[in-house]
Amino acid sequence: MPPSHHRLSFAAALRQLWQILEPREQRKAYRILAMVIVMALMEAAGVVSIVPFLAAITDPQAIQSNRLLNLLYETFGFSSERDFIIALGIGSGLVIATSSAFKAITQHALNRFSHLQLHSISSRLLLNYLNQPYSFFLQRNTSDLSKNILSETDQIVTTLIQPVVHTIAQGIIVLAIALLLLAYDARIATAVTVSLALMYGVIYYVARKKLTEIGAERTRANTERFKAANEALGGIKEIKIGTAAPLYLRRFNSATRTFARHRATNDTIAQTPLYIVEGVGYCGLIAIAVIMLWRTGSVSEALPLIGLYGFAAYRMLPAVQVIYRGVSRMRFSAEALTRLHHDLDQPHQPHPESHQPPIVPMREIRLASISYTYPTAAKPVFENFSLTLQANTINVIAGPSGSGKSTLMDILLGLLEPQQGTITVDETPITHDNLPAWQASIGYVPQHTYLFDGSIAENIAMGLSNDQIDMQAVRDAAAKAEIDHFISNELSSGYQTSVGERGIRLSGGQMQRIGIARALYRKPTVLILDEPTSALDEETDSRIMATLAALQGRITVVLVSHRPRHRLGFPTIDLSHLPDPTGKNAC
């Protein structure tokens, strides 16, 4: 399960954020950091370039008395003070324009880097979830996983990665300008830097606890709003005819209100200091002007330094605000970062690339002394359970609800791994390494067929793009599933008809037959069916069972069924003698 809420230090948050990045992204971050350092130096150059121009324009005599100005004047062969001042102005403008242009390029690189992390993190998170064992999904809510992939990754990018990269960039700019000011007047520069740091430090210290609390509450509210929306839309039939709609609306409205309120509070905490610091900063600039005028006794001597501090303030104040906003947003998003870091760090076992031929049972499938207990259950579903299924026959699994039929199916499918015991196919043990070769032999029909919002052909050939679908194989599978006539004659677009989200445009029986066609499309040598005809009428059920009977001798069929007549004439494994398991999802 995701970790519970706890506070992250600034350093720990940065460390977790760095660990989320892939090595190639970390290398790209170093290159962008180099661009940021160059940008900071150019920003400092732009600030300092204004000083000679202001010194010359306020007191042309300084061109002769100032050693640096005179050196420039003589080196470039100027004969007119006016031309020299114009040249200084143009030069300063070019430096500032070049600095701004490079800043725009660097900003684009920063934005591109941070936003591409949305693609990278969400894709890796989905891949990580897909590579988790099936038991992982028995303990996690799918709406929570969807929320992490679609919403929390966006939260991480917009309120964590972007603020961090901009904080680092603006921090380097502030440092470069601060060092420049220290070189001119150490006492005033130190006073300005310490004052800004104290103001923002005090504000952040006061606000950080609140930011942590509302960040954690925002994450919980986001989980709840996804869950409420998914549950409401997923059970739309029952909700439309029942009285549950107000409950889901209240849950969603409450979660959304909390989510919006906390985001607003975070924005206020992040933005408000700017107005305070701007007022204090510009009052401080006036104070500096008065001090400089008092110390020099001359407007012409004070003006270049006043211009320097004014231009520096123009560059520094927004930068310092960006730094504060970035740090506060990091605190706000710490909970989301911890959850994503935890899920990305989950150990997983992706299926190995299998070049082995499918494992086809010729004699038997044997489960020997298997034991399985669900992670949250106190009692095992199976304990030292053994079973032999004859190949190329129809094997019926029977038993009351809760006897472990579906759990047994999941073990045969390789979705659940027994804690003890072995599964062998003709003396070949099924292991993690050859599991894909075993699953390549299997066609599976679940009790409730999942249909996605695509065409009937796409749903039957699930996992293939349109140009990869063998339409003749689709029709053959549909004919065996007793649904080809309906598709070809009653649907105007035939196999290209959209089934709607979760098959909403089809009846339960039609959905189930498409599920059977999907399993048969794979041309399996092992067909596992979990109550495949539970949603079908007696006549269609009889035709489907006749189709399965015709497969006897050619493929191995494992059929879970409650219907007594399905057991007639077929080997039957009755699980009713097993202890009633209380494990989660055992059935």
FINUMAR-789160 format. One record per residue (C-alpha): z, y, x. Coordinates in steps of 0.1 Angstrom, whole numbers, padded with zeros to 4 digits, always signed. Layout:
// residues N
ZYX ...
//
This chain:
// residues 587
+0000+0000+0000 -0005+0036+0011 +0025+0051+0030 +0050+0071+0011 +0052+0108+0014 +0067+0121+0047 +0063+0153+0067 +0039+0155+0095 +0043+0178+0125 +0014+0200+0134 +0008+0179+0166 +0010+0146+0147 -0015+0159+0121 -0039+0169+0149 -0034+0135+0165 -0042+0117+0133 -0072+0139+0126 -0085+0132+0161 -0080+0094+0156 -0101+0096+0124 -0131+0108+0143 -0154+0082+0159 -0160+0084+0197 -0195+0100+0193 -0180+0126+0170 -0152+0133+0195 -0179+0139+0222 -0197+0162+0199 -0164+0181+0193 -0161+0187+0230 -0197+0202+0231 -0188+0225+0202 -0156+0235+0220 -0177+0246+0250 -0198+0267+0226 -0166+0282+0211 -0154+0292+0246 -0187+0310+0254 -0185+0327+0220 -0150+0339+0228 -0161+0353+0261 -0190+0371+0244 -0166+0385+0218 -0144+0399+0246 -0175+0413+0263 -0185+0430+0231 -0151+0446+0227 -0149+0458+0263 -0185+0472+0262 -0174+0499+0238 -0150+0515+0263 -0175+0529+0288 -0196+0543+0260 -0167+0561+0244 -0154+0574+0277 -0188+0589+0286 -0195+0604+0251 -0161+0620+0248 -0161+0634+0283 -0195+0635+0301 -0177+0646+0333 -0161+0611+0335 -0196+0598+0346 -0190+0615+0379 -0152+0611+0381 -0149+0574+0370 -0159+0551+0398 -0174+0524+0376 -0194+0548+0355 -0207+0566+0386 -0216+0533+0402 -0237+0523+0371 -0252+0558+0369 -0263+0557+0406 -0274+0520+0407 -0298+0523+0378 -0311+0557+0390 -0303+0579+0360 -0309+0616+0364 -0296+0627+0330 -0261+0623+0316 -0275+0622+0281 -0299+0594+0290 -0271+0575+0306 -0248+0578+0275 -0277+0567+0253 -0283+0537+0276 -0245+0529+0275 -0247+0529+0237 -0278+0508+0235 -0262+0484+0261 -0230+0481+0241 -0250+0475+0209 -0271+0448+0225 -0240+0430+0238 -0223+0432+0204 -0256+0421+0186 -0260+0391+0211 -0223+0382+0206 -0228+0383+0168 -0260+0362+0169 -0243+0336+0191 -0213+0336+0168 -0236+0329+0139 -0252+0299+0158 -0217+0286+0168 -0205+0290+0132 -0234+0270+0120 -0226+0242+0145 -0189+0243+0134 -0199+0241+0097 -0224+0213+0103 -0199+0193+0123 -0171+0197+0098 -0193+0189+0067 -0209+0159+0083 -0174+0145+0086 -0175+0142+0048 -0204+0118+0051 -0189+0100+0080 -0154+0095+0067 -0164+0086+0032 -0190+0061+0044 -0166+0045+0068 -0139+0044+0041 -0162+0027+0016 -0173+0002+0044 -0136-0004+0053 -0127-0011+0016 -0157-0035+0012 -0146-0054+0043 -0111-0059+0029 -0102-0094+0016 -0104-0099-0021 -0066-0100-0023 -0065-0063-0012 -0082-0053-0045 -0056-0072-0065 -0030-0048-0052 -0049-0015-0053 -0061+0005-0083 -0099+0010-0080 -0096+0046-0094 -0073+0054-0065 -0099+0039-0040 -0127+0059-0057 -0105+0091-0055 -0100+0085-0018 -0137+0081-0011 -0150+0109-0033 -0122+0135-0036 -0096+0131-0008 -0123+0130+0019 -0136+0163+0005 -0100+0176+0006 -0097+0166+0042 -0129+0183+0052 -0125+0216+0033 -0087+0221+0039 -0082+0203+0072 -0112+0197+0094 -0129+0230+0087 -0096+0250+0091 -0088+0232+0123 -0122+0238+0140 -0121+0274+0128 -0085+0278+0140 -0094+0265+0174 -0124+0288+0176 -0106+0319+0164 -0076+0310+0186 -0098+0311+0217 -0113+0345+0206 -0078+0359+0200 -0067+0347+0234 -0097+0362+0252 -0092+0396+0235 -0055+0395+0241 -0061+0389+0278 -0085+0418+0279 -0060+0441+0263 -0033+0429+0287 -0056+0440+0316 -0058+0475+0301 -0022+0481+0291 +0002+0452+0294 +0031+0467+0275 +0012+0477+0244 -0009+0445+0244 +0023+0424+0247 +0040+0443+0219 +0009+0439+0196 +0005+0402+0204 +0042+0394+0199 +0044+0414+0167 +0014+0395+0152 +0028+0362+0163 +0062+0370+0148 +0049+0382+0115 +0027+0351+0109 +0053+0328+0124 +0081+0340+0101 +0057+0338+0070 +0046+0302+0080 +0082+0291+0087 +0093+0302+0052 +0062+0287+0035 +0058+0254+0053 +0083+0234+0033 +0067+0246+0001 +0032+0237+0014 +0043+0202+0022 +0058+0196-0012 +0029+0210-0032 +0005+0191-0010 +0022+0158-0018 +0023+0167-0055 -0014+0177-0054 -0023+0142-0040 -0003+0124-0067 -0018+0146-0094 -0053+0139-0081 -0046+0102-0082 -0034+0105-0118 -0063+0125-0131 -0088+0100-0116 -0069+0071-0132 -0066+0088-0166 -0104+0097-0166 -0114+0062-0155 -0092+0044-0180 -0103+0067-0209 -0140+0063-0202 -0137+0026-0193 -0121+0017-0227 -0142+0041-0248 -0147+0016-0277 -0111+0010-0282 -0102+0047-0278 -0129+0058-0303 -0115+0035-0330 -0079+0037-0321 -0053+0064-0315 -0051+0064-0277 -0073+0094-0271 -0045+0120-0273 -0024+0100-0248 -0052+0100-0222 -0059+0137-0228 -0023+0145-0223 -0022+0125-0191 -0054+0140-0178 -0045+0176-0188 -0010+0173-0173 -0024+0160-0140 -0053+0185-0139 -0029+0214-0146 -0006+0203-0118 -0036+0198-0094 -0050+0233-0102 -0016+0250-0100 -0008+0237-0066 -0042+0245-0052 -0038+0281-0065 -0003+0283-0049 -0018+0271-0016 -0045+0297-0017 -0020+0324-0025 +0003+0314+0004 -0028+0313+0027 -0042+0347+0017 -0012+0369+0010 -0002+0375+0046 -0036+0391+0053 -0027+0421+0031 +0008+0425+0047 -0006+0422+0083 -0036+0445+0076 -0012+0472+0064 +0012+0467+0094 -0017+0463+0118 -0035+0495+0109 -0002+0515+0108 +0004+0500+0143 -0031+0512+0154 -0022+0548+0143 +0011+0545+0162 -0009+0533+0193 -0032+0563+0189 -0003+0587+0188 +0014+0571+0218 -0019+0572+0238 -0024+0608+0229 +0012+0617+0238 +0009+0598+0272 -0025+0613+0282 -0022+0647+0266 -0060+0646+0261 -0081+0634+0232 -0110+0627+0255 -0088+0604+0277 -0071+0587+0248 -0102+0581+0226 -0117+0553+0247 -0085+0533+0246 -0080+0540+0210 -0116+0528+0204 -0108+0497+0225 -0077+0488+0204 -0094+0497+0172 -0124+0475+0179 -0100+0447+0191 -0080+0450+0159 -0112+0448+0139 -0120+0415+0157 -0084+0401+0160 -0069+0406+0126 -0094+0384+0106 -0092+0358+0134 -0054+0357+0133 -0056+0353+0095 -0081+0324+0099 -0056+0308+0123 -0027+0311+0098 -0048+0300+0069 -0059+0269+0089 -0024+0260+0099 -0011+0264+0063 -0039+0243+0049 -0032+0216+0074 +0004+0214+0061 -0009+0214+0025 -0033+0185+0033 -0009+0164+0054 -0003+0138+0026 -0041+0133+0020 -0046+0129+0058 -0018+0103+0061 -0033+0082+0033 -0068+0083+0046 -0057+0076+0082 -0037+0046+0068 -0067+0032+0049 -0091+0037+0077 -0067+0020+0101 -0064-0011+0078 -0073-0043+0097 -0104-0058+0082 -0127-0087+0088 -0164-0079+0081 -0185-0109+0074 -0202-0120+0106 -0240-0119+0108 -0248-0155+0099 -0280-0170+0112 -0268-0204+0100 -0287-0221+0072 -0269-0223+0038 -0243-0250+0036 -0256-0273+0009 -0233-0300-0004 -0250-0334-0005 -0220-0356-0013 -0188-0336-0021 -0168-0305-0020 -0132-0312-0010 -0100-0291-0013 -0073-0308+0007 -0036-0299+0003 -0042-0263-0004 -0014-0238-0012 -0019-0203-0025 +0006-0176-0035 -0004-0141-0046 +0010-0114-0023 +0033-0100-0050 +0042-0133-0067 +0074-0153-0063 +0059-0187-0071 +0027-0204-0058 -0003-0209-0080 -0012-0240-0060 +0011-0260-0037 -0004-0290-0018 -0032-0292-0043 -0061-0315-0036 -0094-0317-0055 -0128-0334-0049 -0160-0322-0067 -0190-0345-0066 -0222-0329-0054 -0252-0325-0077 -0232-0331-0108 -0216-0309-0135 -0178-0306-0128 -0157-0291-0156 -0125-0273-0148 -0102-0273-0178 -0067-0261-0185 -0047-0236-0205 -0045-0199-0197 -0024-0193-0166 -0030-0227-0151 -0049-0213-0121 -0086-0219-0131 -0099-0185-0120 -0078-0186-0089 -0094-0220-0081 -0128-0204-0086 -0119-0175-0062 -0108-0200-0036 -0141-0220-0040 -0161-0187-0037 -0143-0178-0005 -0127-0147-0020 -0092-0160-0016 -0081-0179+0015 -0055-0206+0010 -0023-0201+0031 -0024-0238+0038 -0050-0266+0035 -0087-0268+0040 -0120-0266+0021 -0147-0289+0034 -0183-0295+0023 -0195-0329+0035 -0169-0329+0062 -0179-0293+0073 -0148-0271+0072 -0154-0237+0056 -0141-0210+0080 -0144-0173+0084 -0174-0178+0108 -0195-0199+0084 -0183-0184+0051 -0215-0164+0047 -0236-0196+0050 -0214-0212+0023 -0216-0182+0000 -0254-0181+0005 -0255-0214-0014 -0235-0201-0044 -0246-0186-0076 -0216-0172-0096 -0212-0162-0132 -0179-0144-0139 -0162-0144-0173 -0171-0108-0178 -0205-0099-0163 -0207-0066-0144 -0238-0046-0151 -0247-0013-0134 -0268+0016-0148 -0302+0003-0138 -0331-0018-0152 -0327-0053-0164 -0348-0065-0135 -0326-0046-0110 -0295-0062-0126 -0308-0097-0124 -0319-0092-0088 -0287-0073-0079 -0286-0060-0044 -0324-0057-0040 -0345-0026-0042 -0375-0025-0066 -0401-0033-0039 -0381-0064-0029 -0377-0079-0064 -0397-0110-0071 -0406-0104-0108 -0418-0140-0114 -0384-0153-0101 -0367-0128-0124 -0386-0141-0154 -0379-0177-0145 -0342-0170-0142 -0341-0151-0175 -0360-0180-0192 -0334-0205-0180 -0306-0182-0192 -0323-0180-0227 -0329-0142-0226 -0366-0139-0215 -0379-0139-0251 -0355-0111-0261 -0364-0090-0231 -0402-0095-0233 -0406-0092-0271 -0378-0069-0284 -0375-0043-0256 -0403-0017-0254 -0400-0014-0216 -0393-0051-0210 -0376-0058-0177 -0377-0022-0168 -0354-0013-0197 -0322+0005-0186 -0291-0014-0196 -0269+0017-0195 -0236+0021-0177 -0217-0013-0177 -0244-0026-0200 -0234-0004-0229 -0268-0008-0246 -0265-0046-0248 -0243-0070-0267 -0217-0091-0251 -0238-0123-0253 -0269-0105-0238 -0248-0092-0209 -0235-0127-0203 -0270-0142-0203 -0281-0116-0178 -0252-0126-0157 -0264-0162-0158 -0299-0151-0149 -0285-0132-0120 -0268-0163-0106 -0300-0184-0111 -0322-0158-0095 -0306-0167-0061 -0318-0203-0065 -0283-0216-0057 -0275-0251-0047 -0239-0246-0061 -0235-0228-0094 -0200-0217-0103 -0195-0204-0139 -0162-0190-0153 -0163-0193-0191 -0201-0185-0191 -0207-0190-0228 -0175-0175-0241 -0194-0145-0256 -0223-0166-0269 -0229-0182-0304 -0230-0219-0308 -0268-0222-0308 -0272-0202-0276 -0243-0221-0261 -0260-0254-0268 -0292-0242-0252 -0274-0229-0221 -0255-0262-0217 -0288-0281-0221 -0302-0259-0192 -0272-0267-0171 -0275-0304-0179 -0311-0304-0168 -0299-0291-0134 -0277-0322-0129 -0289-0342-0099 -0304-0311-0083 -0275-0287-0078 -0237-0288-0080 -0223-0271-0111 -0186-0261-0114 -0179-0250-0149 -0146-0234-0162 -0144-0238-0199 -0119-0239-0228 -0144-0255-0252 -0136-0292-0256 -0172-0303-0262 -0181-0290-0227 -0160-0318-0213 -0180-0346-0230 -0200-0366-0205 -0190-0346-0175 -0163-0352-0148 -0133-0330-0158 -0105-0317-0137 -0076-0308-0160 -0052-0282-0145 -0027-0284-0174 -0004-0306-0155 +0002-0280-0128 +0033-0258-0130 +0027-0225-0149 +0022-0199-0121 +0037-0164-0125 +0016-0149-0097 -0003-0117-0104 -0038-0123-0118 -0034-0161-0118 -0054-0176-0146 
//
